[in-house]
Amino acid sequence: MINFKSMGDEEKGYLVALQKSEEIPFEIKRVYYTYGVPMHAKRGFHAHKKLEQILFCLNGSIKVKCFDGEKEEVFTLTKPNEGLYLGTMVWHEMFDYSKDSVIMVIASDVYKEEDYIRNYEEYIKILKENKNYFVHEKAIVDSNNIGKDTRIWGFSHIFENAVIGENCNICEHVLIENDVTLGDNVTVKSGVYIWDGIFIEDNVFIGPSVSFVNDKYPRSKMYPEEFSKTIIKKGASIGSNATILCDITIGQYATIGAGTVVTKDVKDFEIVVGNPGKVIGYNCICGKKLIFEDNKAKCSCKNEYEKKDGKVYKI
Ligand code: T46
């Protein structure tokens, strides 16, 4: 909604001037208006491929429902100095016209029927084609919070509020619930279920069939007030079939061996294997095992580390 400056006062009345400006980011090539619209009428029900417009309710009131592929919002226009900017590819529906409504629209181009998308299914299809991430046709992706270049493969289901970063690879048969965040460059191999309360940072690798948990005392039909949280910090790798119990933090660049059952926090750079998981050493950011001498280690990739108070730090 844009508030345009009204010039004048109650004595004299008001004037609003519309010309190319910061508020109107396009050259006005057309002005059109509707009047005498019955109160029960519904108009719009389309999006424009290229056209930009600003809609004014000069008299009376009107509601406009807008959807841009991510967010739906209903705007109520009641003031003649307020303009609703309708950008490209915004699906809009006008309804609740007051008896005396006069709607004026300024547009960036002349009337071209070929610029209209009047079919909602076609609009959704075009939105999906224009997305800068890939969704396999057999995946169900309810979230719009998905970063550029991410790939989501068949038979995976991503819930509406899940947030997924850029350049992730979500392989086949993965479930991601609502209260889940994945950073950038995360790999999730097949057969992984990521439940509410699990937060995964950048560059994490989750191997096939890794099992997460989010309820310490599971009972059928009894839900905790809040699900336990599990954090997998950046660069960590989890081997196939490992089980990660809840309320656990796995430190940066840690490695969890295949089949390990992680029952407690894992510190940065630790290598943990077995059931229950035990620390068997440390690895470098590059993944190679570190050999410490006098609490110092230098990897062949040139990264150097120091061990202090049972923790490993990169120098
Ligand atoms: C929009 C919303 C806010 C023309 O011949 N020239 C024109 O410049 C316009 C705007 C329309 N027309 C024809 C096309 C249809 O045969 O007028 C008829 C009614 O148009 P439409 O059904 O598209 O009207 P609305 O109120 O649903 O939509 C109008 C604009 O068309 C549209 O661009 O964004 O207002």
Residues whose N, C-alpha, C, O or C-beta is under 5 A from the ligand:
A	BS01	T46	Y32 R43 G44 Y111
